[in-house]
């Protein structure tokens, strides 16, 4: 599984959205508008599927 990440608009750093998907399923998944509290700046960021990218979670496959 890979972690769904977005970029914090304040810091420019990636943040974890709390969602994970298989790499192959991510392109077809439908995600509506979501909000996540940013651990870097403390604000809530709204995001959609087009704003997100995957990052390897470091676990074994």
PDB file of N, H, CA, C and O in Angstrom:
ATOM      1  N   UNK A   1       0.844  -1.185   0.000  1.00  0.00           N
ATOM      2  CA  UNK A   1       0.000   0.000   0.000  1.00  0.00           C
ATOM      3  C   UNK A   1       0.885   1.243   0.000  1.00  0.00           C
ATOM      4  O   UNK A   1       2.008   1.238   0.505  1.00  0.00           O
ATOM      5  N   UNK A   2       0.345   2.292  -0.578  1.00  0.00           N
ATOM      6  H   UNK A   2      -0.566   2.296  -0.988  1.00  0.00           H
ATOM      7  CA  UNK A   2       1.049   3.561  -0.629  1.00  0.00           C
ATOM      8  C   UNK A   2       0.196   4.629   0.049  1.00  0.00           C
ATOM      9  O   UNK A   2      -1.034   4.567   0.026  1.00  0.00           O
ATOM     10  N   UNK A   3       0.857   5.591   0.641  1.00  0.00           N
ATOM     11  H   UNK A   3       1.856   5.641   0.659  1.00  0.00           H
ATOM     12  CA  UNK A   3       0.152   6.676   1.331  1.00  0.00           C
ATOM     13  C   UNK A   3      -0.244   7.763   0.344  1.00  0.00           C
ATOM     14  O   UNK A   3       0.530   8.123  -0.543  1.00  0.00           O
ATOM     15  N   UNK A   4      -1.452   8.280   0.504  1.00  0.00           N
ATOM     16  H   UNK A   4      -2.081   7.987   1.225  1.00  0.00           H
ATOM     17  CA  UNK A   4      -1.932   9.383  -0.319  1.00  0.00           C
ATOM     18  C   UNK A   4      -1.461  10.673   0.346  1.00  0.00           C
ATOM     19  O   UNK A   4      -1.763  10.937   1.510  1.00  0.00           O
ATOM     20  N   UNK A   5      -0.722  11.460  -0.411  1.00  0.00           N
ATOM     21  H   UNK A   5      -0.477  11.245  -1.357  1.00  0.00           H
ATOM     22  CA  UNK A   5      -0.111  12.680   0.088  1.00  0.00           C
ATOM     23  C   UNK A   5      -0.629  13.891  -0.677  1.00  0.00           C
ATOM     24  O   UNK A   5      -1.054  13.782  -1.827  1.00  0.00           O
ATOM     25  N   UNK A   6      -0.587  15.044  -0.021  1.00  0.00           N
ATOM     26  H   UNK A   6      -0.241  15.133   0.913  1.00  0.00           H
ATOM     27  CA  UNK A   6      -0.805  16.322  -0.697  1.00  0.00           C
ATOM     28  C   UNK A   6       0.329  17.245  -0.271  1.00  0.00           C
ATOM     29  O   UNK A   6       1.106  16.909   0.622  1.00  0.00           O
ATOM     30  N   UNK A   7       0.422  18.386  -0.897  1.00  0.00           N
ATOM     31  H   UNK A   7      -0.209  18.660  -1.623  1.00  0.00           H
ATOM     32  CA  UNK A   7       1.445  19.360  -0.554  1.00  0.00           C
ATOM     33  C   UNK A   7       0.826  20.477   0.272  1.00  0.00           C
ATOM     34  O   UNK A   7      -0.180  21.066  -0.124  1.00  0.00           O
ATOM     35  N   UNK A   8       1.426  20.766   1.414  1.00  0.00           N
ATOM     36  H   UNK A   8       2.243  20.288   1.736  1.00  0.00           H
ATOM     37  CA  UNK A   8       0.975  21.881   2.246  1.00  0.00           C
ATOM     38  C   UNK A   8       1.207  23.184   1.486  1.00  0.00           C
ATOM     39  O   UNK A   8       2.337  23.459   1.081  1.00  0.00           O
ATOM     40  N   UNK A   9       0.166  23.991   1.283  1.00  0.00           N
ATOM     41  H   UNK A   9      -0.752  23.767   1.612  1.00  0.00           H
ATOM     42  CA  UNK A   9       0.333  25.242   0.548  1.00  0.00           C
ATOM     43  C   UNK A   9       1.163  26.287   1.307  1.00  0.00           C
ATOM     44  O   UNK A   9       1.683  27.228   0.708  1.00  0.00           O
ATOM     45  N   UNK A  10       1.279  26.116   2.601  1.00  0.00           N
ATOM     46  H   UNK A  10       0.856  25.352   3.088  1.00  0.00           H
ATOM     47  CA  UNK A  10       2.052  27.069   3.408  1.00  0.00           C
ATOM     48  C   UNK A  10       3.542  26.753   3.403  1.00  0.00           C
ATOM     49  O   UNK A  10       4.373  27.652   3.270  1.00  0.00           O
ATOM     50  N   UNK A  11       3.880  25.464   3.550  1.00  0.00           N
ATOM     51  H   UNK A  11       3.205  24.734   3.658  1.00  0.00           H
ATOM     52  CA  UNK A  11       5.289  25.080   3.684  1.00  0.00           C
ATOM     53  C   UNK A  11       5.869  24.464   2.417  1.00  0.00           C
ATOM     54  O   UNK A  11       7.087  24.431   2.241  1.00  0.00           O
ATOM     55  N   UNK A  12       4.988  23.970   1.522  1.00  0.00           N
ATOM     56  H   UNK A  12       3.998  23.997   1.664  1.00  0.00           H
ATOM     57  CA  UNK A  12       5.456  23.297   0.320  1.00  0.00           C
ATOM     58  C   UNK A  12       5.911  21.870   0.571  1.00  0.00           C
ATOM     59  O   UNK A  12       6.433  21.217  -0.333  1.00  0.00           O
ATOM     60  N   UNK A  13       5.720  21.381   1.782  1.00  0.00           N
ATOM     61  H   UNK A  13       5.296  21.911   2.516  1.00  0.00           H
ATOM     62  CA  UNK A  13       6.136  20.030   2.152  1.00  0.00           C
ATOM     63  C   UNK A  13       4.974  19.052   2.002  1.00  0.00           C
ATOM     64  O   UNK A  13       3.814  19.440   2.138  1.00  0.00           O
ATOM     65  N   UNK A  14       5.281  17.780   1.721  1.00  0.00           N
ATOM     66  H   UNK A  14       6.224  17.464   1.610  1.00  0.00           H
ATOM     67  CA  UNK A  14       4.219  16.780   1.608  1.00  0.00           C
ATOM     68  C   UNK A  14       3.644  16.410   2.972  1.00  0.00           C
ATOM     69  O   UNK A  14       4.361  16.346   3.970  1.00  0.00           O
ATOM     70  N   UNK A  15       2.331  16.169   2.990  1.00  0.00           N
ATOM     71  H   UNK A  15       1.748  16.221   2.179  1.00  0.00           H
ATOM     72  CA  UNK A  15       1.669  15.720   4.215  1.00  0.00           C
ATOM     73  C   UNK A  15       0.788  14.516   3.885  1.00  0.00           C
ATOM     74  O   UNK A  15       0.241  14.416   2.786  1.00  0.00           O
ATOM     75  N   UNK A  16       0.661  13.616   4.838  1.00  0.00           N
ATOM     76  H   UNK A  16       1.106  13.697   5.730  1.00  0.00           H
ATOM     77  CA  UNK A  16      -0.134  12.401   4.699  1.00  0.00           C
ATOM     78  C   UNK A  16      -1.606  12.732   4.943  1.00  0.00           C
ATOM     79  O   UNK A  16      -1.940  13.417   5.910  1.00  0.00           O
ATOM     80  N   UNK A  17      -2.476  12.249   4.070  1.00  0.00           N
ATOM     81  H   UNK A  17      -2.204  11.693   3.284  1.00  0.00           H
ATOM     82  CA  UNK A  17      -3.905  12.529   4.169  1.00  0.00           C
ATOM     83  C   UNK A  17      -4.646  11.566   5.083  1.00  0.00           C
ATOM     84  O   UNK A  17      -5.809  11.797   5.416  1.00  0.00           O
ATOM     85  N   UNK A  18      -3.986  10.495   5.490  1.00  0.00           N
ATOM     86  H   UNK A  18      -3.042  10.308   5.220  1.00  0.00           H
ATOM     87  CA  UNK A  18      -4.643   9.474   6.289  1.00  0.00           C
ATOM     88  C   UNK A  18      -5.246   8.366   5.447  1.00  0.00           C
ATOM     89  O   UNK A  18      -5.849   7.437   5.985  1.00  0.00           O
ATOM     90  N   UNK A  19      -5.093   8.450   4.127  1.00  0.00           N
ATOM     91  H   UNK A  19      -4.603   9.205   3.690  1.00  0.00           H
ATOM     92  CA  UNK A  19      -5.620   7.438   3.213  1.00  0.00           C
ATOM     93  C   UNK A  19      -4.471   6.673   2.577  1.00  0.00           C
ATOM     94  O   UNK A  19      -3.391   7.222   2.358  1.00  0.00           O
ATOM     95  N   UNK A  20      -4.715   5.393   2.281  1.00  0.00           N
ATOM     96  H   UNK A  20      -5.593   4.947   2.459  1.00  0.00           H
ATOM     97  CA  UNK A  20      -3.730   4.557   1.593  1.00  0.00           C
ATOM     98  C   UNK A  20      -4.440   3.728   0.532  1.00  0.00           C
ATOM     99  O   UNK A  20      -5.592   3.331   0.710  1.00  0.00           O
ATOM    100  N   UNK A  21      -3.749   3.472  -0.567  1.00  0.00           N
ATOM    101  H   UNK A  21      -2.813   3.794  -0.711  1.00  0.00           H
ATOM    102  CA  UNK A  21      -4.289   2.681  -1.664  1.00  0.00           C
ATOM    103  C   UNK A  21      -3.199   1.840  -2.282  1.00  0.00           C
ATOM    104  O   UNK A  21      -2.011   2.130  -2.134  1.00  0.00           O
ATOM    105  N   UNK A  22      -3.619   0.779  -2.986  1.00  0.00           N
ATOM    106  H   UNK A  22      -4.583   0.544  -3.105  1.00  0.00           H
ATOM    107  CA  UNK A  22      -2.691   0.051  -3.844  1.00  0.00           C
ATOM    108  C   UNK A  22      -2.316   0.976  -4.985  1.00  0.00           C
ATOM    109  O   UNK A  22      -3.132   1.780  -5.437  1.00  0.00           O
ATOM    110  N   UNK A  23      -1.095   0.864  -5.445  1.00  0.00           N
ATOM    111  H   UNK A  23      -0.433   0.211  -5.077  1.00  0.00           H
ATOM    112  CA  UNK A  23      -0.630   1.710  -6.545  1.00  0.00           C
ATOM    113  C   UNK A  23      -1.526   1.563  -7.762  1.00  0.00           C
ATOM    114  O   UNK A  23      -1.867   2.559  -8.400  1.00  0.00           O
ATOM    115  N   UNK A  24      -1.911   0.346  -8.093  1.00  0.00           N
ATOM    116  H   UNK A  24      -1.634  -0.463  -7.575  1.00  0.00           H
ATOM    117  CA  UNK A  24      -2.698   0.104  -9.307  1.00  0.00           C
ATOM    118  C   UNK A  24      -4.122   0.651  -9.204  1.00  0.00           C
ATOM    119  O   UNK A  24      -4.729   0.971 -10.226  1.00  0.00           O
ATOM    120  N   UNK A  25      -4.658   0.761  -8.006  1.00  0.00           N
ATOM    121  H   UNK A  25      -4.165   0.501  -7.176  1.00  0.00           H
ATOM    122  CA  UNK A  25      -6.041   1.222  -7.831  1.00  0.00           C
ATOM    123  C   UNK A  25      -6.158   2.740  -7.746  1.00  0.00           C
ATOM    124  O   UNK A  25      -7.241   3.285  -7.959  1.00  0.00           O
ATOM    125  N   UNK A  26      -5.086   3.417  -7.445  1.00  0.00           N
ATOM    126  H   UNK A  26      -4.206   2.974  -7.272  1.00  0.00           H
ATOM    127  CA  UNK A  26      -5.150   4.850  -7.172  1.00  0.00           C
ATOM    128  C   UNK A  26      -5.662   5.671  -8.358  1.00  0.00           C
ATOM    129  O   UNK A  26      -6.436   6.609  -8.167  1.00  0.00           O
ATOM    130  N   UNK A  27      -5.244   5.333  -9.571  1.00  0.00           N
ATOM    131  H   UNK A  27      -4.615   4.571  -9.727  1.00  0.00           H
ATOM    132  CA  UNK A  27      -5.660   6.114 -10.742  1.00  0.00           C
ATOM    133  C   UNK A  27      -7.157   6.059 -11.000  1.00  0.00           C
ATOM    134  O   UNK A  27      -7.718   6.989 -11.579  1.00  0.00           O
ATOM    135  N   UNK A  28      -7.813   4.982 -10.579  1.00  0.00           N
ATOM    136  H   UNK A  28      -7.357   4.227 -10.108  1.00  0.00           H
ATOM    137  CA  UNK A  28      -9.240   4.852 -10.866  1.00  0.00           C
ATOM    138  C   UNK A  28     -10.139   5.181  -9.670  1.00  0.00           C
ATOM    139  O   UNK A  28     -11.361   5.219  -9.814  1.00  0.00           O
ATOM    140  N   UNK A  29      -9.563   5.414  -8.518  1.00  0.00           N
ATOM    141  H   UNK A  29      -8.570   5.383  -8.401  1.00  0.00           H
ATOM    142  CA  UNK A  29     -10.383   5.677  -7.334  1.00  0.00           C
ATOM    143  C   UNK A  29     -11.017   7.068  -7.433  1.00  0.00           C
ATOM    144  O   UNK A  29     -10.400   8.016  -7.919  1.00  0.00           O
ATOM    145  N   UNK A  30     -12.253   7.164  -6.963  1.00  0.00           N
ATOM    146  H   UNK A  30     -12.754   6.393  -6.568  1.00  0.00           H
ATOM    147  CA  UNK A  30     -12.953   8.446  -6.963  1.00  0.00           C
ATOM    148  C   UNK A  30     -12.930   8.991  -5.536  1.00  0.00           C
ATOM    149  O   UNK A  30     -13.422   8.353  -4.605  1.00  0.00           O
ATOM    150  N   UNK A  31     -12.363  10.154  -5.384  1.00  0.00           N
ATOM    151  H   UNK A  31     -11.962  10.672  -6.140  1.00  0.00           H
ATOM    152  CA  UNK A  31     -12.278  10.809  -4.081  1.00  0.00           C
ATOM    153  C   UNK A  31     -12.887  12.192  -4.235  1.00  0.00           C
ATOM    154  O   UNK A  31     -12.439  12.980  -5.067  1.00  0.00           O
ATOM    155  N   UNK A  32     -13.894  12.488  -3.447  1.00  0.00           N
ATOM    156  H   UNK A  32     -14.258  11.848  -2.770  1.00  0.00           H
ATOM    157  CA  UNK A  32     -14.494  13.819  -3.466  1.00  0.00           C
ATOM    158  C   UNK A  32     -13.606  14.792  -2.707  1.00  0.00           C
ATOM    159  O   UNK A  32     -12.492  14.448  -2.313  1.00  0.00           O
ATOM    160  N   UNK A  33     -14.090  15.978  -2.507  1.00  0.00           N
ATOM    161  H   UNK A  33     -14.995  16.258  -2.827  1.00  0.00           H
ATOM    162  CA  UNK A  33     -13.305  16.960  -1.752  1.00  0.00           C
ATOM    163  C   UNK A  33     -13.190  16.523  -0.302  1.00  0.00           C
ATOM    164  O   UNK A  33     -14.180  16.150   0.328  1.00  0.00           O
ATOM    165  N   UNK A  34     -11.986  16.572   0.215  1.00  0.00           N
ATOM    166  H   UNK A  34     -11.181  16.875  -0.296  1.00  0.00           H
ATOM    167  CA  UNK A  34     -11.690  16.151   1.584  1.00  0.00           C
ATOM    168  C   UNK A  34     -10.947  17.273   2.296  1.00  0.00           C
ATOM    169  O   UNK A  34     -10.467  18.213   1.663  1.00  0.00           O
ATOM    170  N   UNK A  35     -10.857  17.165   3.613  1.00  0.00           N
ATOM    171  H   UNK A  35     -11.247  16.401   4.127  1.00  0.00           H
ATOM    172  CA  UNK A  35     -10.059  18.101   4.413  1.00  0.00           C
ATOM    173  C   UNK A  35      -9.142  17.298   5.314  1.00  0.00           C
ATOM    174  O   UNK A  35      -9.499  16.221   5.790  1.00  0.00           O
ATOM    175  N   UNK A  36      -7.971  17.830   5.536  1.00  0.00           N
ATOM    176  H   UNK A  36      -7.681  18.705   5.149  1.00  0.00           H
ATOM    177  CA  UNK A  36      -7.010  17.200   6.435  1.00  0.00           C
ATOM    178  C   UNK A  36      -6.321  18.303   7.239  1.00  0.00           C
ATOM    179  O   UNK A  36      -5.993  19.367   6.713  1.00  0.00           O
ATOM    180  N   UNK A  37      -6.111  18.025   8.515  1.00  0.00           N
ATOM    181  H   UNK A  37      -6.377  17.161   8.943  1.00  0.00           H
ATOM    182  CA  UNK A  37      -5.373  18.979   9.346  1.00  0.00           C
ATOM    183  C   UNK A  37      -3.889  18.750   9.128  1.00  0.00           C
ATOM    184  O   UNK A  37      -3.395  17.629   9.243  1.00  0.00           O
ATOM    185  N   UNK A  38      -3.204  19.803   8.819  1.00  0.00           N
ATOM    186  H   UNK A  38      -3.606  20.714   8.726  1.00  0.00           H
ATOM    187  CA  UNK A  38      -1.782  19.737   8.503  1.00  0.00           C
ATOM    188  C   UNK A  38      -0.948  19.732   9.782  1.00  0.00           C
ATOM    189  O   UNK A  38      -1.084  20.630  10.614  1.00  0.00           O
ATOM    190  N   UNK A  39      -0.083  18.723   9.946  1.00  0.00           N
ATOM    191  H   UNK A  39       0.027  17.994   9.271  1.00  0.00           H
ATOM    192  CA  UNK A  39       0.769  18.686  11.126  1.00  0.00           C
ATOM    193  C   UNK A  39       1.911  19.705  11.061  1.00  0.00           C
ATOM    194  O   UNK A  39       2.577  19.959  12.064  1.00  0.00           O
ATOM    195  N   UNK A  40       2.134  20.280   9.891  1.00  0.00           N
ATOM    196  H   UNK A  40       1.594  20.073   9.075  1.00  0.00           H
ATOM    197  CA  UNK A  40       3.231  21.236   9.723  1.00  0.00           C
ATOM    198  C   UNK A  40       2.830  22.664  10.067  1.00  0.00           C
ATOM    199  O   UNK A  40       3.555  23.361  10.777  1.00  0.00           O
ATOM    200  N   UNK A  41       1.670  23.104   9.563  1.00  0.00           N
ATOM    201  H   UNK A  41       1.081  22.538   8.986  1.00  0.00           H
ATOM    202  CA  UNK A  41       1.260  24.495   9.794  1.00  0.00           C
ATOM    203  C   UNK A  41       0.041  24.611  10.710  1.00  0.00           C
ATOM    204  O   UNK A  41      -0.292  25.706  11.164  1.00  0.00           O
ATOM    205  N   UNK A  42      -0.631  23.478  10.985  1.00  0.00           N
ATOM    206  H   UNK A  42      -0.361  22.589  10.616  1.00  0.00           H
ATOM    207  CA  UNK A  42      -1.780  23.482  11.885  1.00  0.00           C
ATOM    208  C   UNK A  42      -3.102  23.852  11.244  1.00  0.00           C
ATOM    209  O   UNK A  42      -4.134  23.803  11.913  1.00  0.00           O
ATOM    210  N   UNK A  43      -3.107  24.220   9.974  1.00  0.00           N
ATOM    211  H   UNK A  43      -2.268  24.260   9.430  1.00  0.00           H
ATOM    212  CA  UNK A  43      -4.334  24.595   9.276  1.00  0.00           C
ATOM    213  C   UNK A  43      -5.016  23.365   8.668  1.00  0.00           C
ATOM    214  O   UNK A  43      -4.394  22.313   8.520  1.00  0.00           O
ATOM    215  N   UNK A  44      -6.294  23.507   8.320  1.00  0.00           N
ATOM    216  H   UNK A  44      -6.799  24.362   8.440  1.00  0.00           H
ATOM    217  CA  UNK A  44      -7.008  22.477   7.576  1.00  0.00           C
ATOM    218  C   UNK A  44      -6.889  22.793   6.097  1.00  0.00           C
ATOM    219  O   UNK A  44      -7.151  23.918   5.669  1.00  0.00           O
ATOM    220  N   UNK A  45      -6.493  21.795   5.317  1.00  0.00           N
ATOM    221  H   UNK A  45      -6.280  20.881   5.664  1.00  0.00           H
ATOM    222  CA  UNK A  45      -6.358  21.963   3.873  1.00  0.00           C
ATOM    223  C   UNK A  45      -7.409  21.124   3.167  1.00  0.00           C
ATOM    224  O   UNK A  45      -7.551  19.933   3.447  1.00  0.00           O
ATOM    225  N   UNK A  46      -8.145  21.742   2.253  1.00  0.00           N
ATOM    226  H   UNK A  46      -8.029  22.709   2.025  1.00  0.00           H
ATOM    227  CA  UNK A  46      -9.076  21.024   1.389  1.00  0.00           C
ATOM    228  C   UNK A  46      -8.297  20.491   0.206  1.00  0.00           C
ATOM    229  O   UNK A  46      -7.390  21.148  -0.306  1.00  0.00           O
ATOM    230  N   UNK A  47      -8.662  19.285  -0.224  1.00  0.00           N
ATOM    231  H   UNK A  47      -9.398  18.751   0.192  1.00  0.00           H
ATOM    232  CA  UNK A  47      -7.973  18.693  -1.371  1.00  0.00           C
ATOM    233  C   UNK A  47      -8.901  17.757  -2.116  1.00  0.00           C
ATOM    234  O   UNK A  47      -9.900  17.282  -1.576  1.00  0.00           O
ATOM    235  N   UNK A  48      -8.554  17.501  -3.364  1.00  0.00           N
ATOM    236  H   UNK A  48      -7.743  17.887  -3.802  1.00  0.00           H
ATOM    237  CA  UNK A  48      -9.271  16.573  -4.234  1.00  0.00           C
ATOM    238  C   UNK A  48      -8.260  15.575  -4.790  1.00  0.00           C
ATOM    239  O   UNK A  48      -7.052  15.719  -4.601  1.00  0.00           O
ATOM    240  N   UNK A  49      -8.771  14.577  -5.468  1.00  0.00           N
ATOM    241  H   UNK A  49      -9.752  14.459  -5.622  1.00  0.00           H
ATOM    242  CA  UNK A  49      -7.918  13.528  -6.050  1.00  0.00           C
ATOM    243  C   UNK A  49      -6.814  14.109  -6.928  1.00  0.00           C
ATOM    244  O   UNK A  49      -5.682  13.627  -6.893  1.00  0.00           O
ATOM    245  N   UNK A  50      -7.127  15.128  -7.709  1.00  0.00           N
ATOM    246  H   UNK A  50      -8.047  15.519  -7.737  1.00  0.00           H
ATOM    247  CA  UNK A  50      -6.130  15.717  -8.618  1.00  0.00           C
ATOM    248  C   UNK A  50      -4.984  16.400  -7.877  1.00  0.00           C
ATOM    249  O   UNK A  50      -3.924  16.626  -8.461  1.00  0.00           O
ATOM    250  N   UNK A  51      -5.180  16.733  -6.600  1.00  0.00           N
ATOM    251  H   UNK A  51      -6.041  16.549  -6.126  1.00  0.00           H
ATOM    252  CA  UNK A  51      -4.138  17.379  -5.801  1.00  0.00           C
ATOM    253  C   UNK A  51      -3.194  16.373  -5.149  1.00  0.00           C
ATOM    254  O   UNK A  51      -2.147  16.743  -4.618  1.00  0.00           O
ATOM    255  N   UNK A  52      -3.573  15.103  -5.193  1.00  0.00           N
ATOM    256  H   UNK A  52      -4.424  14.802  -5.624  1.00  0.00           H
ATOM    257  CA  UNK A  52      -2.875  14.077  -4.421  1.00  0.00           C
ATOM    258  C   UNK A  52      -1.847  13.318  -5.256  1.00  0.00           C
ATOM    259  O   UNK A  52      -1.902  13.297  -6.485  1.00  0.00           O
ATOM    260  N   UNK A  53      -0.906  12.696  -4.542  1.00  0.00           N
ATOM    261  H   UNK A  53      -0.861  12.713  -3.543  1.00  0.00           H
ATOM    262  CA  UNK A  53       0.086  11.810  -5.147  1.00  0.00           C
ATOM    263  C   UNK A  53       0.394  10.708  -4.150  1.00  0.00           C
ATOM    264  O   UNK A  53       0.090  10.828  -2.964  1.00  0.00           O
ATOM    265  N   UNK A  54       1.003   9.630  -4.640  1.00  0.00           N
ATOM    266  H   UNK A  54       1.250   9.532  -5.604  1.00  0.00           H
ATOM    267  CA  UNK A  54       1.319   8.500  -3.776  1.00  0.00           C
ATOM    268  C   UNK A  54       2.775   8.532  -3.318  1.00  0.00           C
ATOM    269  O   UNK A  54       3.665   9.007  -4.024  1.00  0.00           O
ATOM    270  N   UNK A  55       2.980   8.014  -2.121  1.00  0.00           N
ATOM    271  H   UNK A  55       2.257   7.629  -1.548  1.00  0.00           H
ATOM    272  CA  UNK A  55       4.322   7.865  -1.564  1.00  0.00           C
ATOM    273  C   UNK A  55       4.398   6.471  -0.940  1.00  0.00           C
ATOM    274  O   UNK A  55       3.485   6.056  -0.226  1.00  0.00           O
ATOM    275  N   UNK A  56       5.465   5.767  -1.204  1.00  0.00           N
ATOM    276  H   UNK A  56       6.207   6.105  -1.784  1.00  0.00           H
ATOM    277  CA  UNK A  56       5.651   4.431  -0.636  1.00  0.00           C
ATOM    278  C   UNK A  56       5.597   4.531   0.880  1.00  0.00           C
ATOM    279  O   UNK A  56       6.186   5.438   1.468  1.00  0.00           O
ATOM    280  N   UNK A  57       4.892   3.599   1.516  1.00  0.00           N
ATOM    281  H   UNK A  57       4.414   2.861   1.039  1.00  0.00           H
ATOM    282  CA  UNK A  57       4.741   3.655   2.979  1.00  0.00           C
ATOM    283  C   UNK A  57       5.892   3.006   3.726  1.00  0.00           C
ATOM    284  O   UNK A  57       5.952   3.088   4.953  1.00  0.00           O
ATOM    285  N   UNK A  58       6.806   2.364   3.014  1.00  0.00           N
ATOM    286  H   UNK A  58       6.758   2.297   2.018  1.00  0.00           H
ATOM    287  CA  UNK A  58       7.951   1.763   3.660  1.00  0.00           C
ATOM    288  C   UNK A  58       7.718   0.356   4.165  1.00  0.00           C
ATOM    289  O   UNK A  58       8.650  -0.306   4.621  1.00  0.00           O
ATOM    290  N   UNK A  59       6.459  -0.113   4.086  1.00  0.00           N
ATOM    291  H   UNK A  59       5.702   0.425   3.716  1.00  0.00           H
ATOM    292  CA  UNK A  59       6.130  -1.464   4.529  1.00  0.00           C
ATOM    293  C   UNK A  59       6.495  -2.493   3.455  1.00  0.00           C
ATOM    294  O   UNK A  59       6.811  -2.140   2.319  1.00  0.00           O
ATOM    295  N   UNK A  60       6.446  -3.735   3.829  1.00  0.00           N
ATOM    296  H   UNK A  60       6.189  -4.022   4.752  1.00  0.00           H
ATOM    297  CA  UNK A  60       6.732  -4.785   2.844  1.00  0.00           C
ATOM    298  C   UNK A  60       5.481  -5.084   2.036  1.00  0.00           C
ATOM    299  O   UNK A  60       4.358  -4.984   2.530  1.00  0.00           O
ATOM    300  N   UNK A  61       5.703  -5.451   0.789  1.00  0.00           N
ATOM    301  H   UNK A  61       6.615  -5.532   0.387  1.00  0.00           H
ATOM    302  CA  UNK A  61       4.578  -5.724  -0.111  1.00  0.00           C
ATOM    303  C   UNK A  61       4.144  -7.158  -0.048  1.00  0.00           C
ATOM    304  O   UNK A  61       3.208  -7.551  -0.745  1.00  0.00           O
TER     305      UNK A  61
END
